[in-house]
Amino acid sequence: MRLTDEEVQSLLQEMEDWKLLEERWIARKYLFQDDLQEIEFVRQISDISEEVNHHSFISIDYKFITVKISSQRAKGLTKLDFELAKKYDEAYEKIKAG
């Protein structure tokens, strides 16, 4: 079920570094110093997404991975989008910790 604007804003306040784009996406850039860490991060978030059959847009740039999440069926954001964002953040922190 699509979240209201108020619900989206409330959830965004709990999430560091995530931004609202076009009122239907949440996005974050992750910084890496090592190409192998970037690839491992993409692999891990792909596995997380596959588990729930909900896939995000992933862009790989020099030292940055950008992730955009939305629910196409809901034509906006759902709780699942925010749950995935938190799991992606957890994966990032584990990789950065070594």
DSSP file with accessible surface (Angstrom, degrees, kcal/mol):
  #  RESIDUE AA STRUCTURE BP1 BP2  ACC     N-H-->O    O-->H-N    N-H-->O    O-->H-N    TCO  KAPPA ALPHA  PHI   PSI    X-CA   Y-CA   Z-CA
    1    1 A M              0   0  195      0, 0.0    78,-0.5     0, 0.0     2,-0.1   0.000 360.0 360.0 360.0 134.3    0.0    0.0    0.0
    2    2 A R        -     0   0  124     76,-0.1    76,-0.2    72,-0.1     2,-0.2  -0.411 360.0-125.0 -67.4 136.8    1.3    3.4   -1.0
    3    3 A L        -     0   0   12     74,-3.3    74,-0.3    -2,-0.1    -1,-0.1  -0.498  21.8-114.8 -80.1 151.0    2.4    5.7    1.9
    4    4 A T     >  -     0   0   64     -2,-0.2     4,-2.5     1,-0.1     5,-0.2  -0.344  31.2-105.5 -75.3 164.8    1.0    9.1    2.4
    5    5 A D  H  > S+     0   0   94      1,-0.2     4,-2.4     2,-0.2     5,-0.2   0.894 123.1  52.1 -58.0 -38.5    3.2   12.2    2.0
    6    6 A E  H  > S+     0   0  142      2,-0.2     4,-2.3     1,-0.2    -1,-0.2   0.902 108.9  48.9 -67.1 -40.8    3.2   12.6    5.8
    7    7 A E  H  > S+     0   0   77      2,-0.2     4,-2.5     1,-0.2     5,-0.2   0.915 111.1  50.8 -64.9 -41.0    4.2    8.9    6.4
    8    8 A V  H  X S+     0   0    8     -4,-2.5     4,-2.6     1,-0.2    -2,-0.2   0.942 111.2  47.6 -61.9 -47.4    7.0    9.3    3.9
    9    9 A Q  H  X S+     0   0   91     -4,-2.4     4,-1.6     1,-0.2    -1,-0.2   0.901 111.4  51.1 -62.5 -39.9    8.3   12.4    5.6
   10   10 A S  H  X S+     0   0   60     -4,-2.3     4,-0.7     1,-0.2    -1,-0.2   0.933 112.8  45.0 -63.3 -45.2    8.1   10.8    9.0
   11   11 A L  H >< S+     0   0   35     -4,-2.5     3,-0.9     1,-0.2     4,-0.3   0.884 109.0  56.8 -67.9 -36.5   10.1    7.7    7.8
   12   12 A L  H >< S+     0   0   21     -4,-2.6     3,-1.5     1,-0.3     6,-0.2   0.854  98.1  61.6 -63.5 -33.3   12.7    9.8    6.0
   13   13 A Q  H 3< S+     0   0  164     -4,-1.6    -1,-0.3     1,-0.3    -2,-0.2   0.787 102.5  52.0 -64.0 -25.2   13.4   11.7    9.2
   14   14 A E  T << S+     0   0  119     -3,-0.9     2,-0.6    -4,-0.7    -1,-0.3   0.523  99.9  76.3 -84.9  -7.3   14.5    8.3   10.7
   15   15 A M  S X  S-     0   0   12     -3,-1.5     3,-0.8    -4,-0.3     2,-0.2  -0.913  72.6-144.1-118.6 113.2   16.9    7.6    7.8
   16   16 A E  T 3  S+     0   0  150     -2,-0.6     3,-0.1     1,-0.2    -3,-0.1  -0.473  81.0   5.4 -73.8 136.6   20.2    9.3    7.5
   17   17 A D  T 3  S+     0   0   78      1,-0.2    12,-0.4    -2,-0.2     2,-0.4   0.375  94.1 122.4  76.3  -2.5   21.4   10.2    4.0
   18   18 A W    <   -     0   0    9     -3,-0.8     2,-0.3    -6,-0.2    -1,-0.2  -0.756  42.4-164.9 -91.4 139.5   18.3    9.1    2.2
   19   19 A K  E     -A   27   0A 128      8,-2.7     8,-2.3    -2,-0.4     2,-0.4  -0.919  20.3-120.6-123.9 150.1   16.5   11.7    0.0
   20   20 A L  E     -A   26   0A  54     -2,-0.3     2,-0.4     6,-0.2     6,-0.2  -0.750  29.6-166.7 -88.3 130.3   13.1   11.9   -1.5
   21   21 A L  E >>  -A   25   0A  65      4,-2.8     3,-2.2    -2,-0.4     4,-2.1  -0.981  65.5 -18.1-121.5 130.7   13.2   12.3   -5.3
   22   22 A E  T 34 S-     0   0  156     -2,-0.4    -1,-0.1     1,-0.3     4,-0.1   0.730 107.7 -81.7  52.2  25.9   10.2   13.3   -7.5
   23   23 A E  T 34 S+     0   0  134      2,-0.2    -1,-0.3     1,-0.1    54,-0.3   0.616 129.0  65.4  57.4  15.5    7.8   12.4   -4.6
   24   24 A R  T <4 S+     0   0   81     -3,-2.2     2,-0.3     1,-0.2    47,-0.3   0.414  90.7  57.9-141.9  -1.4    8.0    8.7   -5.6
   25   25 A W  E  <  -A   21   0A  20     -4,-2.1    -4,-2.8    45,-0.1     2,-0.4  -0.962  55.3-153.3-127.4 150.3   11.6    7.6   -5.0
   26   26 A I  E     -AB  20  69A   0     43,-2.1    43,-2.8    -2,-0.3     2,-0.3  -0.954  26.4-177.0-114.8 143.7   14.0    7.4   -2.1
   27   27 A A  E     -AB  19  68A   9     -8,-2.3    -8,-2.7    -2,-0.4     2,-0.3  -0.983  14.2-179.8-142.2 151.0   17.7    7.6   -3.0
   28   28 A R  E     - B   0  67A  21     39,-2.0    39,-2.6    -2,-0.3     2,-0.5  -0.990  19.5-140.4-149.3 144.6   21.1    7.4   -1.4
   29   29 A K  E     - B   0  66A 136    -12,-0.4     2,-0.5    -2,-0.3    37,-0.2  -0.918  17.1-157.3-102.9 132.5   24.7    7.6   -2.5
   30   30 A Y  E     - B   0  65A   0     35,-3.1    35,-2.2    -2,-0.5     2,-0.4  -0.935   9.1-143.3-109.9 131.2   27.2    5.2   -0.8
   31   31 A L  E     + B   0  64A  69     -2,-0.5     2,-0.3    33,-0.2    33,-0.2  -0.785  20.2 179.8 -98.2 134.9   30.9    6.1   -0.9
   32   32 A F        -     0   0    0     31,-2.7     3,-0.1    -2,-0.4    64,-0.0  -0.961  26.7-161.1-131.3 150.6   33.5    3.4   -1.2
   33   33 A Q  S    S+     0   0  120     -2,-0.3     2,-0.4     1,-0.1    -1,-0.1   0.544  81.6  55.7 -99.3 -11.7   37.3    3.5   -1.3
   34   34 A D     >  -     0   0   71      1,-0.1     4,-1.7    29,-0.1     3,-0.3  -0.981  68.2-145.8-132.2 129.1   37.7    0.1   -2.9
   35   35 A D  H  > S+     0   0  100     -2,-0.4     4,-2.2     1,-0.2     5,-0.2   0.858 102.9  56.3 -60.4 -37.0   36.2   -1.3   -6.1
   36   36 A L  H  > S+     0   0  134      1,-0.2     4,-2.3     2,-0.2    -1,-0.2   0.871 104.9  52.1 -66.3 -34.3   35.8   -4.7   -4.6
   37   37 A Q  H  > S+     0   0   50     -3,-0.3     4,-2.5     2,-0.2    -1,-0.2   0.901 108.0  52.8 -65.1 -40.1   33.8   -3.3   -1.7
   38   38 A E  H  X S+     0   0    9     -4,-1.7     4,-2.4     2,-0.2    -2,-0.2   0.942 111.0  45.4 -58.5 -48.9   31.5   -1.6   -4.3
   39   39 A I  H  X S+     0   0   96     -4,-2.2     4,-2.4     1,-0.2    -2,-0.2   0.904 112.2  51.3 -65.6 -39.5   30.9   -4.9   -6.1
   40   40 A E  H  X S+     0   0   65     -4,-2.3     4,-2.7     2,-0.2    -1,-0.2   0.910 109.4  51.7 -64.0 -39.0   30.3   -6.8   -2.8
   41   41 A F  H  X S+     0   0    0     -4,-2.5     4,-2.9     2,-0.2     5,-0.3   0.947 109.6  48.6 -62.6 -46.1   27.8   -4.2   -1.8
   42   42 A V  H  X S+     0   0   26     -4,-2.4     4,-2.1     1,-0.2    -1,-0.2   0.916 111.7  50.5 -60.7 -42.5   25.9   -4.5   -5.1
   43   43 A R  H  X S+     0   0  115     -4,-2.4     4,-2.2     1,-0.2    -1,-0.2   0.945 112.1  47.1 -60.4 -45.7   25.9   -8.3   -4.7
   44   44 A Q  H  X S+     0   0   46     -4,-2.7     4,-2.4     1,-0.2    -2,-0.2   0.922 113.3  45.8 -65.8 -44.4   24.6   -8.1   -1.2
   45   45 A I  H  X S+     0   0    0     -4,-2.9     4,-2.5     1,-0.2    -1,-0.2   0.847 110.7  54.9 -71.0 -28.3   21.8   -5.6   -1.9
   46   46 A S  H  X S+     0   0   47     -4,-2.1     4,-2.5    -5,-0.3    -1,-0.2   0.911 108.8  48.1 -65.7 -41.3   20.8   -7.6   -5.0
   47   47 A D  H  X S+     0   0   74     -4,-2.2     4,-2.0     2,-0.2    -2,-0.2   0.922 111.6  49.9 -62.7 -44.1   20.5  -10.7   -2.8
   48   48 A I  H  X S+     0   0   28     -4,-2.4     4,-0.9     1,-0.2    -2,-0.2   0.934 113.4  46.1 -60.0 -46.1   18.4   -8.7   -0.3
   49   49 A S  H >X>S+     0   0    3     -4,-2.5     5,-2.2     1,-0.2     3,-0.6   0.892 109.6  54.1 -64.3 -40.8   16.1   -7.5   -3.0
   50   50 A E  H ><5S+     0   0  121     -4,-2.5     3,-0.8     1,-0.2    -1,-0.2   0.877  99.9  61.9 -62.8 -37.7   15.8  -10.9   -4.6
   51   51 A E  H 3<5S+     0   0  148     -4,-2.0    -1,-0.2     1,-0.3    -2,-0.2   0.825 117.3  29.2 -57.4 -34.4   14.6  -12.4   -1.3
   52   52 A V  H <<5S-     0   0   56     -4,-0.9    -1,-0.3    -3,-0.6    -2,-0.2   0.314 106.6-122.2-110.0   6.2   11.6  -10.1   -1.3
   53   53 A N  T <<5S+     0   0  111     -3,-0.8     2,-0.4    -4,-0.6    -3,-0.2   0.914  73.9 122.9  53.1  48.1   11.2   -9.8   -5.1
   54   54 A H      < -     0   0   29     -5,-2.2     2,-0.4    -6,-0.1    -2,-0.2  -0.897  44.2-164.3-142.0 107.0   11.5   -6.0   -4.9
   55   55 A H        -     0   0   94     -2,-0.4    15,-0.3    -3,-0.1     2,-0.2  -0.768   4.0-155.2-108.8 140.7   14.4   -4.5   -7.0
   56   56 A S        -     0   0   20     -2,-0.4     2,-0.5   -11,-0.1    13,-0.2  -0.477  28.8-100.1-101.3 172.0   15.9   -1.1   -6.9
   57   57 A F  E     -C   68   0A 101     11,-2.8    11,-2.4    -2,-0.2     2,-0.5  -0.841  39.9-166.5 -92.5 128.9   17.8    0.9   -9.4
   58   58 A I  E     -C   67   0A  56     -2,-0.5     2,-0.4     9,-0.2     9,-0.2  -0.973   8.4-171.4-123.9 126.8   21.5    0.7   -8.9
   59   59 A S  E     -C   66   0A  61      7,-2.7     7,-2.5    -2,-0.5     2,-0.6  -0.969   9.5-154.3-116.9 132.8   24.1    3.0  -10.5
   60   60 A I  E     +C   65   0A  88     -2,-0.4     2,-0.3     5,-0.2     5,-0.2  -0.931  24.5 159.8-109.7 120.1   27.8    2.3  -10.3
   61   61 A D  E >   -C   64   0A  88      3,-3.0     3,-1.6    -2,-0.6     2,-0.2  -0.833  55.9 -59.4-128.3 170.8   30.2    5.3  -10.6
   62   62 A Y  T 3  S-     0   0  176      1,-0.3     3,-0.1    -2,-0.3   -30,-0.0  -0.343 121.1 -17.5 -57.5 113.2   33.7    5.9   -9.5
   63   63 A K  T 3  S+     0   0   58     -2,-0.2   -31,-2.7     1,-0.1     2,-0.4   0.413 124.7  90.6  69.7   0.4   33.8    5.4   -5.7
   64   64 A F  E <   -BC  31  61A  81     -3,-1.6    -3,-3.0   -33,-0.2     2,-0.5  -0.982  51.6-167.7-129.9 141.3   30.0    5.7   -5.5
   65   65 A I  E     -BC  30  60A   0    -35,-2.2   -35,-3.1    -2,-0.4     2,-0.5  -0.997  15.7-160.4-117.5 125.5   27.0    3.4   -5.7
   66   66 A T  E     -BC  29  59A  24     -7,-2.5    -7,-2.7    -2,-0.5     2,-0.4  -0.930   6.0-167.4-107.8 130.6   23.7    5.2   -6.0
   67   67 A V  E     -BC  28  58A   0    -39,-2.6   -39,-2.0    -2,-0.5     2,-0.4  -0.968   5.7-172.6-120.1 132.1   20.5    3.4   -5.1
   68   68 A K  E     -BC  27  57A  63    -11,-2.4   -11,-2.8    -2,-0.4     2,-0.4  -0.991   7.9-169.6-122.2 133.3   16.9    4.5   -5.9
   69   69 A I  E     +B   26   0A   0    -43,-2.8   -43,-2.1    -2,-0.4     2,-0.3  -0.973  18.4 140.7-127.3 138.5   13.9    2.6   -4.5
   70   70 A S        -     0   0    8     -2,-0.4     2,-0.7   -15,-0.3     7,-0.2  -0.961  47.4-113.8-160.9 164.6   10.2    2.8   -5.3
   71   71 A S  B  >> -D   76   0B   9      5,-2.7     5,-1.8   -47,-0.3     4,-0.9  -0.919  21.7-168.0-109.1 107.1    7.3    0.5   -5.7
   72   72 A Q  T >45S+     0   0  129     -2,-0.7     3,-0.5     1,-0.2    -1,-0.2   0.892  86.9  52.5 -63.1 -40.0    6.1    0.6   -9.3
   73   73 A R  T 345S+     0   0  237      1,-0.2    -1,-0.2     2,-0.1    -2,-0.0   0.885 114.5  42.0 -63.9 -37.7    2.9   -1.2   -8.6
   74   74 A A  T 345S-     0   0   28      2,-0.3    -1,-0.2   -73,-0.1    -2,-0.2   0.556 104.5-133.0 -82.9  -9.6    2.0    1.3   -5.8
   75   75 A K  T <<5S+     0   0  148     -4,-0.9     2,-0.3    -3,-0.5    -3,-0.2   0.898  80.8  25.3  56.2  41.7    3.2    4.2   -8.0
   76   76 A G  B   <S-D   71   0B   0     -5,-1.8    -5,-2.7   -52,-0.1     2,-0.3  -0.970 106.1 -31.4 169.7-153.5    5.1    5.5   -5.1
   77   77 A L        -     0   0    4     -2,-0.3   -74,-3.3   -74,-0.3     2,-0.3  -0.715  46.3-178.2-100.8 144.5    6.7    4.5   -1.8
   78   78 A T    >>  -     0   0   14     -2,-0.3     4,-1.2   -76,-0.2     3,-0.6  -0.799  45.6 -97.6-127.9 172.8    5.7    1.7    0.5
   79   79 A K  H 3> S+     0   0  135    -78,-0.5     4,-2.4    -2,-0.3     5,-0.2   0.866 121.3  62.6 -59.7 -35.3    6.9    0.4    3.9
   80   80 A L  H 3> S+     0   0   53      1,-0.2     4,-2.7     2,-0.2    -1,-0.2   0.888  97.6  56.6 -59.3 -37.4    8.9   -2.2    2.0
   81   81 A D  H <> S+     0   0    0     -3,-0.6     4,-2.1     1,-0.2    -1,-0.2   0.931 110.3  43.8 -60.1 -43.4   10.9    0.5    0.3
   82   82 A F  H  X S+     0   0    6     -4,-1.2     4,-2.0     2,-0.2    -2,-0.2   0.864 111.3  53.9 -72.7 -34.2   12.0    1.8    3.7
   83   83 A E  H  X S+     0   0  102     -4,-2.4     4,-2.0     2,-0.2    -2,-0.2   0.922 110.1  47.8 -63.9 -42.5   12.6   -1.6    5.1
   84   84 A L  H  X S+     0   0    2     -4,-2.7     4,-2.8     1,-0.2    -2,-0.2   0.915 107.8  55.5 -63.9 -42.7   14.9   -2.4    2.1
   85   85 A A  H  X S+     0   0    0     -4,-2.1     4,-2.4     1,-0.2    -1,-0.2   0.916 108.0  48.9 -57.2 -42.6   16.7    1.0    2.6
   86   86 A K  H  X S+     0   0   88     -4,-2.0     4,-2.2     1,-0.2    -1,-0.2   0.911 111.3  49.4 -65.4 -39.9   17.5    0.0    6.2
   87   87 A K  H  X S+     0   0   86     -4,-2.0     4,-2.3     2,-0.2    -2,-0.2   0.891 109.9  51.5 -66.4 -38.2   18.8   -3.4    5.1
   88   88 A Y  H  X S+     0   0    0     -4,-2.8     4,-2.5     2,-0.2    -2,-0.2   0.923 109.1  50.7 -62.9 -42.5   21.0   -1.7    2.5
   89   89 A D  H  X S+     0   0   28     -4,-2.4     4,-2.5    -5,-0.2    -2,-0.2   0.897 109.3  51.0 -61.7 -40.7   22.4    0.6    5.1
   90   90 A E  H  X S+     0   0  114     -4,-2.2     4,-2.1     2,-0.2    -1,-0.2   0.918 109.9  49.5 -63.1 -42.5   23.1   -2.4    7.4
   91   91 A A  H  X S+     0   0    5     -4,-2.3     4,-2.2     2,-0.2    -2,-0.2   0.919 110.8  50.9 -62.3 -42.2   25.0   -4.1    4.5
   92   92 A Y  H  X S+     0   0   23     -4,-2.5     4,-2.8     1,-0.2     5,-0.2   0.934 108.9  50.1 -60.8 -46.5   27.0   -1.0    3.9
   93   93 A E  H  X S+     0   0  113     -4,-2.5     4,-1.9     1,-0.2    -1,-0.2   0.892 110.4  50.2 -63.0 -38.8   28.0   -0.6    7.5
   94   94 A K  H  X S+     0   0  151     -4,-2.1     4,-0.7     2,-0.2    -1,-0.2   0.915 112.5  46.5 -65.8 -41.6   29.2   -4.2    7.6
   95   95 A I  H >< S+     0   0   18     -4,-2.2     3,-0.9     1,-0.2    -2,-0.2   0.929 112.5  49.5 -67.2 -42.8   31.2   -3.9    4.5
   96   96 A K  H 3< S+     0   0   74     -4,-2.8    -1,-0.2     1,-0.3    -2,-0.2   0.838 105.9  57.6 -65.5 -31.0   32.8   -0.6    5.6
   97   97 A A  H 3<        0   0   91     -4,-1.9    -1,-0.3    -5,-0.2    -2,-0.2   0.687 360.0 360.0 -73.8 -17.5   33.7   -2.1    9.0
   98   98 A G    <<        0   0  100     -3,-0.9    -3,-0.2    -4,-0.7    -2,-0.1   0.596 360.0 360.0  92.2 360.0   35.7   -4.8    7.2
